[in-house]
Amino acid sequence: MALKKTTFLQDIGWRIEAVFYDLFVAVIRSLPVDTASDLGGWLLKTFGPLTSVQKTVRRNLDIAFPDQDEAWKRNIVTAQWENLGRTFAEFPIMDRIRISNGRVEVVGGERLEALEQANAPVVFISGHFANWEIMPSTIVDYKVPCLMTYRAANNPYVDQRIKDGRFRYGVRLFAPKGGDGAKDLLLAMGRGESVALMNDQKFNKGVPTPFFDSVVYTAPGPTRLAMRFGTVLQPMSVERTHKARFRVIVHPAIEVDNTGNRGTDIETTVCKVSKFVEDCVLKRPEEWFWAHKRWPKETYKVQTDQN
């Protein structure tokens, strides 16, 4: 494993963290699937609100749903912590949460079947809905060749364990985010492989797009890829149906606008992506990843000044 140059003490700290990660995985894998999910849900539902992230969660909800009452927001806050805890606990056992054992149902699976038969690349997009690891596992189960992107963990030992965990449920191809990852994505699509990216996170140099009556900045990368290779954006979403059971929805493809004005076409297509994410969040707000700062600093400042 190639490691960045680091200090002896930092390396020791990373190794200790990796040991605790191994213990966590060992405990989770010793439990029945739903019990492991329940444990994760209980832990974050209990302790998540005590962390500094609670403030971010609540501010995001205040921005997105200014007209909802206090009781509704408290319920969503609690439910999103539980969902997030379940998701973290389910990661080490993703190989046990599959279509084959009835824990994942797929709506629109014929679209994935057509992609597997067509042997032509698309750009899969999704957001951090329910357990977002279900998206790549479903693509794998339908045997669609696809390069998955991920954000590498700071701890290289834990990062390797995360990749090994994904390998257990069938994901073989990885492209870390960043410059090298972008090159990998281009090469993959040039070979006829699809790529999969999350497109719901803040991207400071992104395209300004409407999102819950505010403006956010959204990465244009997926749209640029689809435009470059003359293909479509293939949105997918994940819903939690009960404990560690899920529904995957393969939505109709999003066509890249093609008016001849490349800059405008990118902007309008990215707006379609943002609208897709917003629709999914509106449908099941308790299952989105509210624990990140999706809006620009100015929006948070205005929201703070108004309170």
Backbone bond lengths (Angstrom), bond angles and torsions (degrees), N, CA, C in turn:
res aa  C-N    CA-C-N  psi(-1)  N-CA   C-N-CA  omega(-1)  CA-C   N-CA-C  phi
1 M - - - 1.458 - - 1.522 109.14 -
2 A 1.347 117.12 126.25 1.461 120.32 -179.71 1.520 109.53 -81.18
3 L 1.308 115.91 124.67 1.455 120.92 -178.59 1.516 110.39 -112.14
4 K 1.324 116.06 146.26 1.437 119.88 173.21 1.528 108.63 -69.96
5 K 1.324 115.60 153.88 1.451 120.67 177.53 1.519 108.61 -61.41
6 T 1.308 116.02 127.58 1.456 119.92 -175.88 1.515 109.53 -148.07
7 T 1.327 115.49 171.27 1.457 119.94 179.91 1.516 109.92 -83.55
8 F 1.322 114.56 160.90 1.461 120.08 178.91 1.529 110.54 -60.24
9 L 1.336 117.20 -44.17 1.468 120.30 -177.71 1.528 111.57 -66.02
10 Q 1.326 116.48 -38.25 1.461 118.89 178.31 1.522 110.69 -65.20
11 D 1.334 116.01 -39.91 1.457 120.08 178.90 1.528 110.54 -63.18
12 I 1.330 116.45 -41.58 1.465 119.97 177.17 1.522 110.25 -61.82
13 G 1.338 115.81 -42.86 1.466 119.36 178.62 1.509 112.10 -60.78
14 W 1.335 115.65 -41.66 1.467 119.52 178.13 1.526 111.33 -62.69
15 R 1.326 115.91 -41.21 1.464 119.22 -179.20 1.527 111.27 -65.68
16 I 1.328 116.49 -37.84 1.469 120.17 177.61 1.529 109.85 -65.21
17 E 1.334 116.52 -43.65 1.469 119.72 176.62 1.527 110.73 -58.46
18 A 1.330 116.57 -40.83 1.461 120.38 -179.50 1.520 111.57 -64.27
19 V 1.336 116.90 -35.96 1.461 120.52 177.35 1.529 109.84 -63.39
20 F 1.345 116.19 -45.00 1.467 119.12 178.71 1.529 110.99 -64.63
21 Y 1.324 116.56 -36.11 1.472 119.83 176.15 1.526 110.11 -62.39
22 D 1.333 116.27 -42.70 1.465 120.41 179.05 1.528 111.04 -62.38
23 L 1.330 116.11 -40.23 1.470 119.55 178.53 1.517 110.98 -64.33
24 F 1.337 116.18 -42.19 1.455 120.94 178.24 1.527 110.45 -59.99
25 V 1.327 116.31 -46.61 1.463 120.80 -179.88 1.526 110.61 -63.11
26 A 1.330 116.85 -41.39 1.464 120.48 -179.69 1.525 111.05 -61.92
27 V 1.338 116.10 -42.85 1.470 119.78 179.05 1.517 110.46 -63.85
28 I 1.335 116.36 -48.86 1.465 120.71 -177.37 1.530 110.89 -61.01
29 R 1.328 117.23 -42.77 1.460 120.23 -177.16 1.528 112.51 -73.24
30 S 1.323 116.99 -13.77 1.468 119.76 176.81 1.527 112.17 -83.46
31 L 1.340 116.51 -9.31 1.463 121.07 -175.39 1.527 111.36 -101.84
32 P 1.334 116.92 154.78 1.466 119.14 169.44 1.527 109.40 -59.12
33 V 1.316 117.13 154.48 1.461 121.87 -172.70 1.524 112.49 -56.53
34 D 1.337 117.16 -52.08 1.464 119.44 -177.27 1.527 111.87 -67.23
35 T 1.321 116.83 -32.92 1.463 119.87 177.90 1.525 110.65 -65.68
36 A 1.332 116.59 -41.92 1.466 120.86 177.27 1.526 110.10 -62.06
37 S 1.323 116.62 -43.69 1.462 120.82 178.69 1.526 110.62 -63.00
38 D 1.337 116.78 -43.69 1.466 120.89 178.05 1.527 111.56 -59.33
39 L 1.329 115.97 -42.32 1.463 120.51 -179.02 1.529 110.48 -62.24
40 G 1.324 116.70 -47.37 1.457 119.70 178.66 1.510 112.13 -61.53
41 G 1.326 116.13 -42.04 1.455 120.16 178.92 1.509 112.20 -61.99
42 W 1.325 116.39 -43.06 1.469 120.46 179.74 1.523 111.36 -65.03
43 L 1.320 116.62 -41.73 1.464 119.76 -177.25 1.526 111.70 -61.09
44 L 1.329 117.57 -49.30 1.466 117.93 -177.10 1.520 112.15 -77.95
45 K 1.331 117.24 -29.39 1.458 118.53 175.57 1.525 110.46 -64.77
46 T 1.330 115.78 -31.42 1.472 120.69 -179.24 1.521 112.19 -83.28
47 F 1.329 116.84 -45.46 1.459 119.84 -170.97 1.538 114.17 -104.05
48 G 1.336 117.88 -19.62 1.456 119.82 178.82 1.518 113.68 -56.02
49 P 1.360 117.82 -45.04 1.463 118.91 -179.70 1.526 114.23 -64.15
50 L 1.314 117.35 -13.23 1.467 120.38 179.87 1.524 111.96 -88.18
51 T 1.335 117.28 -7.06 1.451 120.81 -177.82 1.533 111.04 -90.83
52 S 1.325 115.33 168.48 1.470 120.16 178.88 1.523 111.70 -68.30
53 V 1.336 117.39 -19.11 1.465 120.84 -178.99 1.526 111.18 -68.24
54 Q 1.321 116.91 -22.95 1.463 120.84 180.00 1.529 111.03 -54.51
55 K 1.320 116.46 -38.23 1.468 120.50 -179.60 1.524 110.55 -63.05
56 T 1.335 116.83 -41.25 1.464 120.67 178.57 1.519 111.28 -64.24
57 V 1.330 116.30 -44.44 1.465 121.00 179.20 1.522 110.44 -56.78
58 R 1.323 115.55 -48.47 1.462 119.66 -176.51 1.533 112.00 -68.01
59 R 1.322 117.05 -40.14 1.464 119.55 179.49 1.527 110.60 -64.83
60 N 1.318 117.06 -38.63 1.471 120.57 177.47 1.526 111.09 -61.34
61 L 1.313 116.29 -44.23 1.462 119.87 179.33 1.523 111.26 -65.16
62 D 1.335 116.94 -37.92 1.464 119.97 178.30 1.524 111.17 -63.63
63 I 1.344 117.01 -36.03 1.465 120.97 178.80 1.520 110.74 -71.99
64 A 1.325 116.47 -44.94 1.464 120.69 -175.46 1.528 112.66 -75.13
65 F 1.303 116.47 -35.79 1.468 120.80 -174.95 1.530 110.98 -129.09
66 P 1.327 117.70 64.68 1.469 119.89 -176.12 1.528 114.07 -63.31
67 D 1.327 116.73 -23.45 1.467 119.72 -175.04 1.527 113.59 -94.71
68 Q 1.330 117.16 -4.89 1.466 119.19 178.63 1.534 109.96 -77.11
69 D 1.330 115.25 149.12 1.466 118.13 -176.40 1.528 111.24 -80.91
70 E 1.322 114.93 171.70 1.458 121.36 -174.52 1.521 112.47 -63.28
71 A 1.317 117.41 -39.92 1.473 120.44 -178.75 1.526 110.81 -63.56
72 W 1.342 116.43 -41.66 1.470 120.12 179.29 1.519 110.17 -61.81
73 K 1.314 116.97 -45.14 1.461 120.56 -178.18 1.530 111.12 -65.06
74 R 1.322 117.23 -39.81 1.474 119.44 177.97 1.515 110.49 -61.83
75 N 1.328 117.22 -41.32 1.460 120.24 179.25 1.530 111.57 -64.12
76 I 1.326 116.96 -41.43 1.462 120.34 179.54 1.519 110.45 -66.46
77 V 1.324 117.32 -40.88 1.467 120.74 178.59 1.520 110.15 -58.59
78 T 1.318 116.57 -48.07 1.467 120.47 -179.81 1.518 111.35 -63.29
79 A 1.328 116.55 -44.44 1.460 120.65 -177.20 1.536 111.60 -67.10
80 Q 1.329 117.29 -36.30 1.465 118.02 -179.59 1.518 110.96 -71.41
81 W 1.343 118.03 -32.86 1.473 119.61 174.75 1.527 109.69 -64.90
82 E 1.320 116.59 -42.27 1.470 119.14 179.61 1.527 110.71 -63.12
83 N 1.329 116.87 -44.46 1.464 119.68 179.39 1.524 111.02 -62.06
84 L 1.325 116.65 -41.46 1.458 120.26 -179.15 1.526 110.75 -65.11
85 G 1.332 116.92 -41.32 1.454 120.07 177.65 1.519 111.96 -63.62
86 R 1.318 116.46 -41.26 1.464 120.27 176.57 1.532 110.23 -60.44
87 T 1.319 116.56 -43.45 1.461 120.84 -178.27 1.524 111.24 -61.09
88 F 1.329 116.81 -45.96 1.464 120.10 179.24 1.524 111.15 -61.95
89 A 1.336 116.62 -42.29 1.461 119.78 -178.45 1.521 111.96 -71.14
90 E 1.316 117.39 -26.92 1.460 120.45 -178.04 1.526 112.80 -79.28
91 F 1.326 117.62 -19.52 1.457 118.82 -176.67 1.533 113.15 -57.06
92 P 1.347 120.01 -45.46 1.471 118.88 -179.00 1.527 114.15 -66.87
93 I 1.339 117.01 -12.61 1.469 119.88 -177.99 1.527 111.21 -119.85
94 M 1.326 116.63 25.83 1.456 119.67 -179.35 1.528 112.15 -61.34
95 D 1.331 117.19 -26.31 1.467 119.38 178.24 1.525 111.67 -68.71
96 R 1.342 117.51 -11.75 1.466 121.65 178.28 1.529 112.30 -103.36
97 I 1.318 116.70 0.72 1.466 120.87 179.93 1.523 106.65 -115.72
98 R 1.314 115.85 87.48 1.465 120.59 -169.59 1.525 111.45 -133.85
99 I 1.302 114.50 165.24 1.457 120.71 173.36 1.519 109.89 -62.47
100 S 1.317 116.36 -38.87 1.463 121.59 -173.52 1.523 113.45 -64.30
101 N 1.340 117.86 -27.08 1.464 118.60 179.37 1.530 112.54 -104.90
102 G 1.326 116.38 14.31 1.459 120.90 173.12 1.513 115.52 82.17
103 R 1.315 118.21 5.50 1.473 119.94 -179.50 1.528 112.56 -85.64
104 V 1.311 117.07 -12.34 1.467 120.98 179.06 1.519 108.70 -130.58
105 E 1.331 115.99 122.40 1.459 120.60 172.74 1.527 107.76 -107.46
106 V 1.311 116.19 150.02 1.464 120.83 -175.20 1.524 109.52 -123.38
107 V 1.311 115.25 126.21 1.463 122.15 173.73 1.519 107.47 -103.85
108 G 1.306 116.96 125.32 1.460 120.39 -177.63 1.513 112.68 86.48
109 G 1.328 116.44 21.52 1.460 120.66 -179.19 1.514 113.36 -60.84
110 E 1.328 116.18 -22.53 1.472 118.89 179.22 1.527 110.88 -62.39
111 R 1.326 116.79 -25.71 1.471 119.52 177.65 1.526 110.43 -68.79
112 L 1.332 116.64 -38.80 1.467 119.72 176.75 1.525 110.68 -69.74
113 E 1.318 117.00 -37.95 1.467 120.21 177.19 1.524 110.33 -60.69
114 A 1.331 116.55 -41.11 1.463 120.27 179.78 1.528 111.18 -65.50
115 L 1.333 116.06 -37.54 1.465 119.90 179.00 1.525 110.90 -66.82
116 E 1.329 116.06 -39.65 1.463 119.51 179.06 1.521 110.44 -64.22
117 Q 1.322 116.44 -38.03 1.460 120.61 -179.56 1.526 111.74 -74.92
118 A 1.329 116.69 -35.39 1.462 120.71 -175.54 1.518 112.29 -71.54
119 N 1.324 116.69 -27.75 1.460 121.05 -179.97 1.534 111.45 56.59
120 A 1.338 115.56 39.37 1.464 122.25 178.74 1.525 107.94 -127.30
121 P 1.321 118.42 142.87 1.460 120.40 -173.79 1.525 113.70 -77.26
122 V 1.310 115.95 147.98 1.458 123.05 168.30 1.524 107.38 -132.43
123 V 1.320 115.53 170.66 1.462 120.89 175.52 1.526 107.38 -108.59
124 F 1.333 116.33 104.76 1.456 120.30 175.79 1.519 109.17 -73.54
125 I 1.325 116.91 135.84 1.456 121.29 174.64 1.525 109.06 -130.12
126 S 1.304 114.61 150.07 1.457 120.31 176.36 1.520 107.52 -159.45
127 G 1.332 115.15 -173.02 1.455 121.66 176.12 1.512 109.11 -132.98
128 H 1.306 115.84 -179.66 1.464 120.69 -178.84 1.533 108.80 -83.80
129 F 1.340 114.39 74.16 1.456 122.56 -177.74 1.523 110.06 -104.91
130 A 1.348 116.39 134.87 1.468 121.77 176.87 1.524 108.74 50.06
131 N 1.329 117.83 -119.86 1.470 121.65 171.94 1.526 106.59 -104.75
132 W 1.331 116.46 103.10 1.459 120.84 -173.78 1.525 113.45 -70.57
133 E 1.345 117.99 -12.29 1.462 119.66 176.14 1.530 111.94 -70.26
134 I 1.333 116.36 -15.65 1.458 120.27 179.57 1.531 110.88 -67.26
135 M 1.323 117.49 -30.20 1.461 120.20 -179.97 1.538 111.52 -59.88
136 P 1.342 119.52 -57.95 1.471 117.96 179.56 1.517 113.49 -62.37
137 S 1.346 117.02 -34.22 1.457 118.02 -179.67 1.526 111.15 -65.40
138 T 1.340 116.78 -34.39 1.466 120.62 178.00 1.527 110.91 -69.95
139 I 1.314 116.84 -42.15 1.470 120.46 177.10 1.529 109.82 -58.73
140 V 1.339 115.50 -42.18 1.463 120.73 178.30 1.523 110.57 -62.07
141 D 1.340 116.42 -45.06 1.463 119.97 -177.40 1.527 112.23 -63.38
142 Y 1.327 116.79 -27.53 1.465 120.05 177.54 1.522 112.00 -89.17
143 K 1.346 115.94 4.60 1.466 122.29 174.08 1.530 113.36 60.99
144 V 1.337 115.50 34.85 1.465 120.15 174.33 1.529 107.95 -90.28
145 P 1.343 119.06 116.20 1.474 119.81 178.83 1.520 110.06 -60.45
146 C 1.326 116.51 123.48 1.460 119.27 -171.36 1.522 110.63 -152.43
147 L 1.321 116.51 134.78 1.457 122.57 176.00 1.521 107.87 -94.11
148 M 1.340 116.63 123.45 1.463 122.10 -178.00 1.531 110.39 -97.89
149 T 1.314 116.48 136.14 1.458 119.28 175.91 1.523 109.54 -95.30
150 Y 1.319 115.63 153.52 1.466 120.14 177.23 1.518 108.94 -154.23
151 R 1.319 115.89 157.56 1.454 121.79 175.44 1.525 108.00 -94.41
152 A 1.300 116.66 115.04 1.462 120.87 -176.66 1.524 111.06 -62.63
153 A 1.323 116.30 138.83 1.464 121.46 175.79 1.525 109.87 -68.38
154 N 1.320 116.80 148.39 1.467 120.65 179.17 1.526 111.33 -61.90
155 N 1.319 115.67 -36.06 1.459 121.60 179.77 1.536 108.01 -83.65
156 P 1.329 118.87 113.06 1.470 120.06 -175.57 1.517 113.52 -65.74
157 Y 1.338 118.04 -28.50 1.463 120.65 178.57 1.531 110.07 -70.41
158 V 1.323 116.21 -42.47 1.464 120.20 176.82 1.522 110.08 -67.71
159 D 1.345 116.76 -38.69 1.457 120.31 179.06 1.528 111.07 -58.64
160 Q 1.325 116.63 -42.41 1.457 120.01 178.18 1.522 111.16 -64.03
161 R 1.315 116.67 -37.76 1.469 120.60 178.60 1.525 110.87 -66.92
162 I 1.328 116.50 -36.72 1.465 120.04 177.14 1.528 110.42 -64.27
163 K 1.330 116.34 -44.28 1.469 119.39 177.47 1.532 110.98 -63.07
164 D 1.336 116.26 -39.29 1.467 119.25 177.27 1.524 110.81 -63.41
165 G 1.350 115.84 -37.43 1.461 119.88 178.10 1.516 111.49 -63.05
166 R 1.325 116.34 -40.97 1.458 119.47 177.91 1.529 110.71 -67.88
167 F 1.307 115.81 -34.91 1.464 119.87 177.86 1.528 110.19 -59.86
168 R 1.338 116.78 -34.49 1.466 120.62 -179.29 1.519 112.06 -61.01
169 Y 1.336 116.88 -33.58 1.465 116.96 -179.27 1.528 112.29 -102.07
170 G 1.322 116.78 17.17 1.456 120.00 165.75 1.502 116.73 108.32
171 V 1.346 118.61 -8.63 1.463 119.41 -179.37 1.515 109.17 -77.07
172 R 1.313 116.66 117.75 1.457 121.53 -175.73 1.526 113.03 -107.90
173 L 1.308 117.03 -22.18 1.452 120.56 -174.02 1.520 110.18 -112.09
174 F 1.321 117.57 129.94 1.449 122.12 -178.26 1.521 110.13 -129.71
175 A 1.310 116.92 148.35 1.462 121.97 172.90 1.518 107.31 -139.55
176 P 1.324 118.17 103.64 1.462 119.03 178.80 1.520 110.71 -62.64
177 K 1.332 116.63 148.46 1.455 120.35 178.85 1.523 109.41 -66.44
178 G 1.332 115.30 150.63 1.459 119.68 -178.84 1.515 110.79 120.89
179 G 1.328 116.38 -172.82 1.458 121.52 -176.04 1.503 113.53 -59.02
180 D 1.331 117.68 -48.66 1.465 120.33 -179.56 1.519 110.95 -63.95
181 G 1.332 116.70 -38.12 1.454 120.49 178.80 1.516 111.91 -62.92
182 A 1.343 116.68 -39.18 1.464 120.38 179.49 1.526 110.75 -62.35
183 K 1.326 116.57 -40.29 1.466 120.06 177.73 1.522 110.49 -63.50
184 D 1.348 115.68 -41.14 1.467 119.52 179.36 1.522 111.02 -61.45
185 L 1.337 116.98 -39.67 1.456 120.64 -179.96 1.528 111.21 -63.94
186 L 1.327 115.80 -43.19 1.468 119.36 178.69 1.522 111.45 -62.44
187 L 1.318 115.80 -43.28 1.465 119.85 179.95 1.530 110.72 -64.30
188 A 1.330 115.57 -41.44 1.470 119.48 -179.20 1.523 111.00 -62.09
189 M 1.328 116.59 -47.28 1.463 118.50 -179.16 1.518 110.96 -66.98
190 G 1.335 117.30 -31.91 1.456 120.34 175.36 1.518 112.10 -63.65
191 R 1.342 116.31 -28.22 1.474 121.11 177.14 1.524 112.22 -84.84
192 G 1.325 116.98 -2.88 1.459 120.28 -179.55 1.511 113.78 92.74
193 E 1.350 117.90 9.64 1.464 121.26 177.73 1.524 109.47 -90.07
194 S 1.318 116.11 147.05 1.457 120.74 174.71 1.533 109.41 -79.36
195 V 1.321 115.76 167.90 1.464 120.95 174.52 1.528 107.98 -131.61
196 A 1.333 115.77 154.39 1.459 120.75 -178.64 1.519 109.44 -129.53
197 L 1.333 116.09 129.44 1.460 121.20 -178.39 1.522 110.52 -138.59
198 M 1.328 115.13 147.29 1.460 120.91 169.16 1.526 107.30 -84.08
199 N 1.340 116.83 134.80 1.460 119.49 -173.78 1.525 111.49 -127.50
200 D 1.350 115.89 35.42 1.467 119.01 -176.74 1.524 113.34 -123.43
201 Q 1.327 117.48 15.17 1.451 120.85 -177.71 1.527 111.06 -103.75
202 K 1.330 115.92 158.92 1.456 120.99 178.62 1.525 110.05 -64.17
203 F 1.335 115.45 135.25 1.462 121.40 177.65 1.525 106.16 -136.65
204 N 1.339 115.77 102.77 1.462 121.10 -168.79 1.523 114.21 -55.59
205 K 1.333 117.39 -32.15 1.457 120.49 -179.33 1.522 111.37 -101.33
206 G 1.321 115.46 21.87 1.451 119.94 -175.81 1.515 113.74 -84.44
207 V 1.323 113.99 -171.00 1.462 122.23 -179.42 1.525 109.28 -85.13
208 P 1.339 118.83 128.71 1.463 119.72 175.50 1.526 110.21 -66.97
209 T 1.327 116.20 123.17 1.460 120.56 -177.47 1.518 109.84 -133.71
210 P 1.337 117.13 148.07 1.466 119.87 176.11 1.530 110.21 -67.36
211 F 1.331 115.47 139.62 1.461 120.43 178.53 1.522 107.81 -157.11
212 F 1.328 116.64 110.50 1.460 122.14 -177.99 1.535 111.49 52.37
213 D 1.321 115.32 53.45 1.470 122.44 175.79 1.526 113.35 60.92
214 S 1.328 117.29 17.35 1.457 122.40 173.02 1.520 107.75 -129.81
215 V 1.315 115.74 -178.25 1.458 120.76 177.11 1.521 109.21 -113.80
216 V 1.323 116.32 131.87 1.465 121.79 174.81 1.527 107.84 -123.71
217 Y 1.325 115.56 167.25 1.461 120.41 178.56 1.527 108.62 -108.49
218 T 1.329 115.06 122.61 1.457 121.96 -172.20 1.527 110.63 -118.49
219 A 1.321 115.70 136.78 1.473 120.68 -177.46 1.528 110.56 -62.84
220 P 1.330 117.23 129.87 1.466 120.60 177.81 1.523 113.06 -87.57
221 G 1.352 117.17 -3.53 1.459 120.60 -174.61 1.515 115.22 -51.53
222 P 1.347 118.83 -51.13 1.466 118.91 -179.95 1.529 112.72 -58.63
223 T 1.323 116.28 -41.91 1.468 119.81 179.08 1.521 110.87 -65.20
224 R 1.319 116.97 -41.84 1.468 120.42 178.55 1.534 110.89 -60.98
225 L 1.348 116.01 -41.10 1.458 119.39 178.89 1.521 111.40 -62.34
226 A 1.338 115.47 -47.32 1.463 119.56 -179.76 1.526 110.64 -61.01
227 M 1.331 116.21 -40.89 1.468 120.41 179.26 1.523 110.77 -64.70
228 R 1.314 116.54 -43.44 1.471 120.59 -176.70 1.518 111.99 -63.37
229 F 1.346 116.62 -36.92 1.457 119.71 -175.56 1.534 112.36 -102.50
230 G 1.325 116.34 10.39 1.457 120.08 174.67 1.514 113.57 61.72
231 T 1.324 116.32 39.59 1.463 119.75 -177.97 1.527 109.72 -126.61
232 V 1.325 116.37 -166.89 1.466 121.68 -174.59 1.518 110.47 -114.96
233 L 1.311 114.48 164.73 1.453 122.04 168.49 1.527 107.15 -90.78
234 Q 1.332 116.49 127.00 1.462 121.08 -177.90 1.530 108.89 -109.48
235 P 1.347 117.93 97.85 1.459 119.58 -177.98 1.528 112.78 -77.62
236 M 1.327 114.43 144.21 1.461 121.83 174.24 1.528 107.92 -136.62
237 S 1.310 115.75 148.02 1.465 120.18 174.53 1.521 109.13 -134.24
238 V 1.330 115.26 159.84 1.463 122.05 -178.28 1.521 108.61 -126.67
239 E 1.321 116.44 135.55 1.462 122.44 176.48 1.523 109.43 -124.38
240 R 1.309 116.09 140.01 1.466 120.93 175.77 1.530 107.72 -87.16
241 T 1.317 117.34 121.74 1.461 120.22 -178.58 1.524 112.19 -92.86
242 H 1.337 117.27 -38.76 1.460 121.19 176.94 1.519 108.85 -169.33
243 K 1.308 116.13 119.09 1.469 121.22 -179.28 1.526 109.19 49.20
244 A 1.338 118.73 -122.53 1.473 120.93 -177.09 1.526 110.61 -96.11
245 R 1.321 116.28 48.36 1.456 122.60 175.15 1.527 108.15 -127.69
246 F 1.344 116.66 143.41 1.447 119.57 -168.06 1.522 112.79 -140.72
247 R 1.324 112.98 158.81 1.460 121.49 171.59 1.526 107.24 -121.36
248 V 1.325 116.51 125.19 1.463 122.09 174.95 1.521 108.02 -102.69
249 I 1.315 115.79 132.02 1.460 120.24 178.08 1.527 108.45 -114.53
250 V 1.323 115.36 121.28 1.466 121.39 175.23 1.530 106.30 -96.81
251 H 1.307 116.08 103.07 1.461 122.25 -172.52 1.526 111.17 -78.95
252 P 1.334 116.65 164.11 1.474 119.46 172.98 1.529 110.17 -57.15
253 A 1.302 115.96 145.85 1.465 120.73 -177.56 1.527 110.98 -63.60
254 I 1.324 115.44 149.70 1.461 122.43 173.07 1.528 107.39 -98.01
255 E 1.307 116.32 117.19 1.461 120.65 178.96 1.530 109.58 -77.32
256 V 1.302 116.33 140.46 1.458 121.15 174.60 1.523 108.66 -77.29
257 D 1.315 117.07 127.79 1.463 120.23 179.38 1.522 110.08 -61.19
258 N 1.326 115.37 144.91 1.466 119.98 -176.04 1.523 109.88 -142.74
259 T 1.335 114.93 74.25 1.468 120.17 -179.73 1.523 111.49 -94.72
260 G 1.344 116.23 -8.14 1.452 119.81 -175.44 1.515 112.64 101.23
261 N 1.332 116.59 -15.31 1.462 121.30 176.11 1.525 107.75 -100.88
262 R 1.310 117.80 97.42 1.463 122.40 -170.52 1.528 111.90 -58.66
263 G 1.312 117.27 -46.78 1.455 120.25 -177.66 1.521 112.20 -60.49
264 T 1.328 115.61 -46.62 1.467 120.03 178.92 1.513 111.30 -65.88
265 D 1.335 117.49 -39.47 1.461 120.92 -179.72 1.528 111.11 -62.99
266 I 1.319 116.61 -38.67 1.473 119.70 177.07 1.518 109.71 -63.83
267 E 1.321 117.15 -46.63 1.459 120.90 -177.77 1.525 111.60 -62.01
268 T 1.313 117.90 -46.67 1.460 119.96 -177.15 1.528 111.69 -68.71
269 T 1.328 116.63 -34.08 1.468 119.17 178.32 1.527 110.65 -71.06
270 V 1.322 117.62 -41.11 1.466 120.28 177.12 1.526 110.02 -61.56
271 C 1.327 117.11 -34.90 1.471 119.97 176.16 1.527 110.77 -62.38
272 K 1.326 117.76 -35.25 1.469 120.89 175.98 1.523 110.64 -63.48
273 V 1.327 115.76 -39.84 1.470 120.01 178.41 1.516 110.02 -63.27
274 S 1.326 116.55 -46.06 1.463 120.59 -179.92 1.532 110.85 -61.28
275 K 1.344 116.03 -37.94 1.474 119.71 177.97 1.518 110.63 -65.84
276 F 1.335 117.64 -39.61 1.468 120.90 176.68 1.523 110.62 -59.55
277 V 1.325 117.36 -46.60 1.463 120.71 -179.95 1.523 109.93 -62.30
278 E 1.321 117.21 -45.75 1.464 120.28 -179.19 1.525 111.31 -59.94
279 D 1.324 117.11 -42.08 1.471 120.21 179.57 1.523 111.01 -61.51
280 C 1.336 117.04 -40.21 1.459 120.84 178.92 1.530 111.11 -65.82
281 V 1.325 116.17 -40.71 1.467 120.13 -179.72 1.524 110.25 -67.48
282 L 1.315 116.99 -41.51 1.464 120.34 178.82 1.525 111.47 -60.81
283 K 1.317 116.24 -36.76 1.461 120.90 -178.55 1.521 111.82 -68.56
284 R 1.351 117.44 -40.36 1.465 122.00 -176.99 1.538 108.97 -142.53
285 P 1.330 117.19 73.00 1.472 119.88 -174.72 1.519 113.69 -63.21
286 E 1.320 117.97 -26.87 1.464 120.86 -178.44 1.524 112.82 -71.76
287 E 1.335 117.09 -9.72 1.468 119.96 -175.85 1.524 113.33 -108.35
288 W 1.331 117.15 6.93 1.464 118.67 177.33 1.525 109.53 -93.73
289 F 1.330 115.94 160.88 1.458 122.41 -178.31 1.534 109.22 -86.54
290 W 1.322 115.46 87.19 1.464 121.17 -177.25 1.532 112.52 -79.85
291 A 1.315 117.38 -5.72 1.465 120.58 -171.47 1.524 113.38 -85.68
292 H 1.321 117.60 24.75 1.464 119.96 174.92 1.528 108.26 -132.54
293 K 1.309 117.25 156.49 1.460 121.91 -177.26 1.520 109.56 -86.46
294 R 1.322 114.91 90.12 1.472 120.95 -176.08 1.524 111.99 -75.51
295 W 1.319 118.16 -31.03 1.455 121.35 -174.56 1.534 111.26 -91.82
296 P 1.328 117.61 160.42 1.470 120.63 178.44 1.529 111.53 -67.72
297 K 1.302 115.75 161.17 1.466 121.07 179.67 1.524 111.85 -56.17
298 E 1.333 116.01 -37.38 1.464 119.09 -177.39 1.526 111.49 -62.73
299 T 1.326 116.05 -36.35 1.464 119.45 179.85 1.521 110.64 -66.61
300 Y 1.321 116.93 -41.16 1.464 120.09 178.34 1.523 110.42 -66.11
301 K 1.318 116.52 -36.07 1.461 119.63 179.95 1.522 110.97 -66.00
302 V 1.333 115.95 -43.79 1.480 120.03 178.24 1.513 109.92 -62.98
303 Q 1.345 115.91 -42.26 1.472 119.76 -178.91 1.524 110.42 -64.06
304 T 1.334 117.46 -39.23 1.465 121.06 178.37 1.516 110.78 -66.51
305 D 1.339 117.39 -42.32 1.467 121.47 -178.35 1.527 111.50 -64.52
306 Q 1.340 115.26 -29.36 1.469 118.77 -177.95 1.516 112.61 -79.06
307 N 1.356 116.27 -19.55 1.465 119.86 -178.15 1.531 111.38 -89.71
